[in-house]
Amino acid sequence: MIVPMKKISLIVLDGEREDALIKLRKLGLVHIEIKEGKGPRLVQLKEQIAFLEKGMFALADKAAKGMEQKEADTQKALSIAGRIESLQEEQKKCYADSAAYQAELERIKAWGDIEPAEIRFLAEKGIPLSLHEMSPSGYDRLGDSVRTLVLERSKNVVRFLLLDQETPEEEDRLALERSRFKLPDVSTGELRKKLEDAGRKLRSIEEELAELAAYSRSLEQAIAALKKEVEFETYASGMGEEDLSEASPHKVSVAYLVGFIPAEDLSKLQAMAVENAWGLLAEDPTEEDDAPTQLRNNKFVSLVYPLTDFLGSVPGYFEPDISGWFLVFITIFVGIIFGDGGYGLLICGISAALIFKSRKENKPVPPLAWLLLLFGGMTIIWGAVTCSWFGLSPEALPEWLRNLSVPVLSNVYSDKIWYPFWTGGEAGLTTSQNVQILMFTIALVHLLIAHLSGAARNRGSLKMLGDIGSVLELAGMFYVVLSLVVNSAVFGLDLVVSGIPVGTIAVALVIVGFAVNFIFGNYEESIRQSILDSVKDIVSMLLGVVNVFSDIVSYIRLWAVGLAGAAISATINDMVSPLLGHFLLVLFAVIVLVFGHGLNMILNVLSVIVHGIRLNTLEFSTHIGLSWSGHKYEPFEE
């Protein structure tokens, strides 16, 4: 259920706003509707958070496993973040210098060890030398007057010393200028020493960063503390202000805020307001108010919360809470999508490990562990019903497992034809068609629940008849889907059973349901206005009939995805089975089996997110009138 809220407006003297917020935070019940604050203090806090987060990111992969964490308050954490930033700057410089030294050593590598100081010394003594690199053909074209000392010659390059800088020929002078090798600033040995120094500096920085990783938790705690200060400062600086000096002989300014509180806790706020002489107005939220949503359900239904929290899906305050139906049907959908009892055993094993770990550490069992146990149990049930175990063929399974299955849905009887009594043995259904019928039946039940819930919410209003019309439409369209998608010979639109024209009744239900929905679906104040609104929206109303058909058919995805997963499992088994006969290849075969089935389970998880959740958050939610437009109740608390 969605907890009833009260909208509150709180007025305090302007000078008491911070004191009032401290008391409200201690109360921990008011959801304050202030989104933005102002002022230099707020800017400073946000900059400090960004500074600490940058430091945490730098230490993310530095902490050794089992490292003992050190304590630091917020100020020391900021100092540590400053040191981390300084080390990072040094690290960047060392990386840049190392890259430059390495590139320079690579550039002069072919010349061996070079001492630029010695070459400059010779030049000062009147013996100018320069180094050159030139292609063999270019070198051979140099004139006889060019005096050189060849150091290395290959088919691609000639490296030589130019002994005399005076070159009489212009062409030779230009060629030599182009081929001149630029001397390094320091000797080769000095470059190597600088590279080693930079490497040592980098190692020293890495070691210091690794030591500072002991403060990772303190940085995280400092960020959390500063975020609470940001929240407080946002509310303090974002409160509305009003100057009452004109209405009072004294100079009076007040501050005010608007928020929401659970109706059952309003008395606590009222007592605090009386005690502190605050002005307080409490009223019921309207649809124009952005009231937060607080869900409260029993322990079983609450198992779905880890899933909805992961999705970030919250119903609006004035929307229905479908947590119970969501849990029931997502459990069914997971069982069908995974579709394999062996996978169900693995999921239950993961759940059991989480439960055992929590019990061993004397911690509460996380809801996710129980949710996985529920999903695993349903997957085992569906695997037993269809005789699907790790993708093995029914012939390879024990007889007692085959006997557990339900014949009309089981893989054991995949070649059998089932003849409904009304066909007289002339038309029948395959096992896969029976599974399709089950998927469409689940669709019918799921969507009927949505519209019956809508009818219950609209009881006492003629709008309820619109939901009844949708129920009739669904029932008729269900048979149309069986006829058009499953088997028209068994579910013909002209079918008559014991004198009852089943097909004709189904079509009539669609028509009558549409007419009733057309008349009452938009009812607010009068039938006439409801009809006019439907006429204005006639295209959507007509498309709605098609949408009912497509929504029912959409549930076939459960069978299709489950079938694809079973095919992957069988393919993996077929790939591995020839390897199991060779002793030396058994280990490789086991690795392939684990990897293949593990990958298939990951794909099934993605399929649950894409398909199973969609059927709840789109098809079902659309029919029940839920747009997931809400946001969570988050009280201002310590």
N, C-alpha and C positions, 0 to 999 in steps of 0.2 A: 504494500500500500504506500501511497504518497502521504507523508506526514503533513497535516494541516499547518499552515503558516499564518502569522499575523504581520502585517506591514506596520512598522513603527517609525515615528518621526520624533527625534530626540533633540531638545533645545537646552543648551548650557550657556553660561556666561563665557564670553570670548577668552577671558583670562584663565578659565578652568578647563579648556578643551583637552589639554594633555592629561590633566588629572582624571578627567572623565574617561578618556580612552584607556588609561591604565586600569581603571576599575572595570570597564567593559571587557578588556582583555582578560582580566582575572575571572570575570563571570563566564566568559567563553561560550556564549550562546547566540550572539547577534551576528548575523551575516550582513556586513555593511556594504552598501551599494555606492562606493566611491572607487572609481577606476583610475583616476589620475590625480597626482598631487603636483606641487610646485615648490620652488625654492632651492637655494644653493646646497643646503644640507642633503636634500634628496639626490641631487646630482652627484655630490661627493660620495654618498653611500653606494650608489650604483657603480661609480667608477672603482671604488674599492672592491666591490663584488667581482667586477670584470677582471681586476688586477689579480685577485686570489684565484679565480677560475683559470686564468692564464697560467699561474704557477702550478695549480693542480694538474692541468693538462701536460705541463712539462715533466711532471713526476709520474705520469700515468704508468709508464712501463719500467720505472726505475726501482720500485720496491721489491726487495727479495722476499721469497715465500717464507712466511712465519716471522717476518721482521717485527721486532717489538716497537710499538708506536710510542712517540714522545708527546707530552702535553705542552700546549702553548695557548695563551689567551689571544684575543683578537688582534691586539697591538703587535704582539710578537709574531703572529701569523702574517701580518702585513709586512713586518720587517723581513721575515723569511721569504715572502713573495718577492720583495725588492732584491734580495740576494740572488734568488733564482733568475730574475730578469737580468741582473748584472752578469751572472755566469753564462746565460744564454747569449748575451751580446759578445762576451769573450769567445764563446764557442763558435759563433758565426764568423768572427774575425779569424780565428785559428783555422777554420775550414777553408775560408777564402785564401788565407796565406798558404796553407798546405797545397791547395789546388794550383796556386800561382807558382810555388817552388817546384812542384811536380811537373808542371807544364814546361817550365824553364829548363829543368834537367832533361826532359824528354827532347826539347828543342836542340840542346847542345850535345846530346848523347853521342852522336856520330863523331864529334871532334875530340872525344876523350876528356881528360882533365884540362881545363883552361884556367890560366891565371891572368886576368885582365891587367892587374897591377904591373906584371912583368912586361907585358906588351907596351903599356904606357911608359914604363921606365926606359925601354929600348928606344921609343919614339923621342923621349927627352934627350937621349944620347945621340940623336941623329940617325937612328936606324928604324925608320918607320916601317911597320909591318901591318898588313891587313889580311883577314881571312875571307875566302871566297868559295862559293859553290856554283858550279856551272855544268851544263850538259857537255858530254864529250865533244859533240860536234861544234858547240860554241867555243869551247876551249881551243879546239884545233884551228879555229879561224883567227885566233889572236895573232897579232903581228910578232915578228922575231924580236922586236925591241922590248916586248913585255917580259920582264924577268920574274919567274915564278919558281916556287918549290912545291911540287906535287906531293901531297900527303896521302891521298887515297884516290884511286881511279877504279870505277866499275862501269858497267855498260849503261848505267843511268846517270851517273854524276861524277864530277871531278872536284875534289876538294884540294885547295892549294893556298900557299902563302904568296902574296904579292910583295916582292922584295924591293922594288923600285916604284915610287908613286908617280914618277914622271912618265907619261904615256904620250908619245907624239901624235898618235892617230886618234881623231875624234871618235870614230866608231869603236875603237878598243876602249877608250875612256868611258863611253856610255855603257858598254857591255860590262865593264868591271864595276861601275857604280851600281848597276842593277843586281849584280851577283854578290855584292859585299855582304858578309855575314855579320849581323849585329852582335857585338860582344855582350855578355852578361855584365851586370853591374858589379857582381862579386864573383869570386872563384867558384869552381865546381864543388870543392870541399866545403866552402862556406855555405853554399846552397844546401848541401846534404845536412850540414849541422843545423841550419835553420829549419829544415824539414823535420829533423828528429826532435828539435825543441818544440815545434808546433805539435807534434804527435804526443810528446810528454805532457804538454799543457792540456791537450784534449783529454788525455787519460785522467789527469788530475781533476779536471772539471767534471768528468763523468763520475769519478769517485765521490766528489763533494755532493753532486746532485743525488747520488745513490744514498748518501748519508742523510741528506735533507728529506728523502722520501719517508723517513721515519715520522715526519710531521704531516703526512698526507691527511690523516684523519683530523688533525687539528685544523688544517686548512679547510676541510669540508665542514667542520663544526663552526668555524668562523664565518664561512659563507652563509650557513643556515642562520646564524645569529644576526648577521647583517641583513639578511632577507626579512627577518622579523622586524628589524628596525626600519627597513624600507616600507614594509606594510604599515607600521605605526606612523611613520612620517607622511606616507601617502594619505592616510586617513586624517591626520592632524592638519596637514596643509590643504587638503582637498575639501574640508568641511565648508559648508556655505556660511556666509557672514551677513549680518544685518545690523545697521546702526539705528538704534531706537532713541537717539538723543532728542529728536523732534517731538516724540510722543511722551517724553519724560523730562522732568526738571533736572535730572542728573544725566551725565554722559554715560550711556549704556550701549554696549555692543554685545551681541550674542552670536554664537556659532551653532549650527544645526547639521544633523545628518539624517539620512533615511536608510533603513535596513529592514531585515526580516528576522523573525524569531519563531521557533516552533510554538504553536498556540498553547501547548501544555506547559511551556516554560515562561509564559508571559508574566505570571505572578512574581517570579523572581526578579525580573527587570523592573516591574512596578514597585516592588519593595525598595530596590536600589534607587530608583528615581525619587521616591518619597524621602528616603534617608539623605539624599544629596541635594534635594530641592531642584531637580531637573524638570523641565517640561517634557511630557511624554504623551503622544497620541498613538493609539493602536487601532487598526481597522483591518477588515478583510481585504486581501489582495484582489484586484480586478484583472481582467485579461490584458489590460494595457500595462500592468506592472510586470517587471521582469523578475518574478518571484523565483527563488532557487528551489531545487527539488531535493528532498531528503527521502530516501527509500527505507522502509522498515518492513522486513518480512521474517518468517520463521527461519530456523537454522537451515532447513533443507533448501528452501527457495533461495536463501542467501548464497548458496554454493555457486550461483550463476554470476555473482558480482565480480570475481576475478576476470571473467570473460568480458562483461560489459565495461569494466574499468579499462581493460586492454583496448577495447574498441573506442572508448571515450563516448559511449552512447548513453545519453541521459534523456528520459522523457520530460516534456514540458510540465510545469506545475499543474496545468489544467488538462493534461493528457492522461490516458489510462496507463497504469503500471502493469506490464505484461511479464514481469520477472518469472512468475510461476510457469506460464505457458512457454516462455522462452526456454527455461530449463528443461521442461518435459520434451519439447520437440527438438531442441538442439541435441539432446541425448539420443533420441531416435535417429536423427540425421547422421550423427557421428557413427553410430553402430552400422548404418547402411553404407555410408561412404567408405569406412575402413573395411567393412564387409567380411572380415576374416577372423574367425575365433582365435587363431594363433596370435594375430596382432593384438587382439583383446587381452590375451594372457600377458603379453609383453607390457601393455599399458598398465594392467593391474600390478605387474611386477614393479614398474617405476613408481606407481602410487604407494605400494607396500614399502618400498625403500625410503620414500619421503616420510611416511608415517613412522617407520622404525627409527629413522634418524631423529625426528622430532621427539619421540618418546625417550630415546636414549639421552638426549640433551635436556630433558625435562622442559621442553618448550611446547606451546600449543600447536596442534597439527594444523598446517596452513589449509585454508579452504580449497586451494588448488589440488592438494593431494586427494581430498575426498571427491572433488569433481572428476579427476582422472580415474578414480576407482569406479565412479558411476559410468563414465564413458567406456572404460574397459569392460565392465560388466555387460553393458548393452551390446558391445561389439562381440563378446563371447556368445550372447544369446542369439544374435543375428547369424553368427558363424555356425552355431548349432542348428538353427532353423534351415539354413541353406546348405549345410554340410560343406563349409569352406574353412579349411585349416591349412595355413601356410601355402596356399596355392596348389596343394596336392590334389591329384585326381581322386574321385570317390573310391575307385578300385584299390588305391594304395592305403586307404584308411581302415581302421578296425571296424568290424561290423556294428559294434555298439554305438560308434559315432554316427554311422549311416542311419541307424535306427532312431537316433535322437531327432533327425531332421523331419520337417513337415513335408509330406510327399508332394503337394501341389507347388511348393516353392523350392524344393531341394534339387541340387545338382545331380543327385543320384538318379533322378527320374527325368533328366533333361530331354530324353528322346520320347517321352510318353506324351500322348495327347489326352487331354481331359475334356469330356463331353458333358456340358451342362444339360440338365434334364429337359429343358424346353426346346433343345435342338433336335431331339429324337435320334441322336447319334450321327446326324448329318454334318455337323460343324463342331469343331472342338478348339481348345486353347492349349498352347504349349506352356511349358514351365515359365519361360521368359515373359510370355503374355500375362500369366498369372501374377508375376512380380510387378509388371507394369500396372495391372489393375490395383494391386496393393498400394503402389506409389500414388495413384490418382485418388484412392480412398483416403490415404493420409492427407492429401491435398484438400479433399472435400471436408474432412473433419477439422483440419487446421483452419480453413477459411470460414467454415460454419461457426466455429468458436468465436472468430473475430466479429462476425455480424450479430451473433446472438449476444455477445458482450455489449455491442453497440446498442442493440435493442433494449438491454437491461439498463444501460445508462440513460436512455431516452424514454424510459417508461413514464407514463403520465403525459406524454406529448405525442401528437400525431406523427412526429418524425420517426417514431418507433416503427411505423408501418413501412417507411422507406427501407429500414433494415430487414424487415420481414420480406419485402419484395426482393432484396438482394439474396436472402436465404433461398427463396423459391427459384431465383435465377441460377444460383449455384447448383441446386439439386438437379434442375433440368439440364444444365450445361455439362454436369458430370456424366450423364448418360450419352450426351452428344459426343463428348471426348472419347468415351469407350467405343462408340460406333465408328468415329472417324480415324482414331489413332490405333486402337487395339485390334478389333476384329469386327468388321461390319456384318459378317455372316452370323455371328453370335449375338451381337448387339445392334441389330438393324433398327433403323428409324421406323420401319413398318412392323416391328415385332409385336405379336399379340400372344400373351401367356394367360391361359385359362380364361379367355374372353376379355382380358384387360389389354388395351392397346398401349403397351409400355412406351414405345417410341413416340406415339402421338402425345401422350401425357407429358413426356419429357420436353418436347418442343413447346407444348402449351405452357408449361411451367416457366420456360424462358420468357415467353411473350408476356404472360400475366405478371411475372416478377418484374420485368422491365417497366410495364405500365404502372404498377404500384410504386416502384421506385421513382418513376418519372413524376408522379403526382405528389408524393410525400417526401422524396429524398431531400429537398431543399426547404422543408417546412420550418418556418420560424414563428410567424404570427397568423398567417392565413393560407388556406389551400390555394386560393387564386394567385397569391404572390409566389408560392412554391412552384406552381405550374409555369408562371411567367419566367421565373429564374431558370427552370429546366429548358424552356424554349430558347432562352438566350444562350444556353450552354448545350444546345442540341447536338452539336458535333461531338463534344466530350461524352455526352450521355450515350450516343450510338457507339462510339469507340469503346465505351465501358463494357458493352456486351462482348466485344472482341477481346478486351482485356481479361474478362472473367475466363474465357476459353484459354487464353495464353497463360494466365496465372495457374490454372489447374495443370496444363500441359508442362509448365515450368518445373513441376516436381519430378518429372521423369529424369531430371538431371541426377537425382540421388542414385537411381538404378544405373544410369549410364556411367557415372564416375566410379561407382562400386565395381561395375563390370570391367572398366579399364584397369582398375587396381588389381583385380583378379587375373586379368590377362598378363599384366606385368609380372605378378608373382609366378604364374605358370611358366612364363618365358624364362625367368631366372632359373627356375628348377630344371627346365629342359636344357639350359646351357650348362648347368653344373653336373647333371646326372652322369654324363660320360666320363667326367674327371674322377668321380668317386670310385671307379673301378681300378684306379692306379694308385698305389700306395704313396708314391712320391708326389702326387698331385693333390692329395687329400687336403693338405693345409691351404693350398691355393684355392681349392674348391670352397672351403669354409670361408675364406676371406671374401670370395665373390658372393657367396650366399649372404653373409652379414652385410656387405656393402649394398648389394642389390635390394634386399628386403628393407634395409635401413633407408635407402633412397626412396623406396616405394612408400614407406611410412611418412617420410617428410612430405612427399607429394600429396599424400592423403590429408596431412595437416593443412597444407595450402588449400586443398579442395574444400575442407570444412570451412575455412575462412571465406573462400570465394563463393561457395555454393550453399553450404549449410546455414551459415549466418545470414546470407542474403535472403533466404526464404523467410527468416524471422524478421529481419530489419527492413525488408522491402515488400514482398508479397503480403505477408500477414499484417505488417504494420499499416500498409496502405488500406487494407480492407477494414482495419479496426479504427482508422483515423489517427494514426500516430506518426508524427514527423520527426521525433527525436530532437526537438528544438530547445530542450532545457539545458540548464547548467547546475552543477552540484552545489548543495548547501555546504558552505565552507565558513564556519563561524570564526570570528576574530578571537583568538585564544592564545594562551602562553605556549 
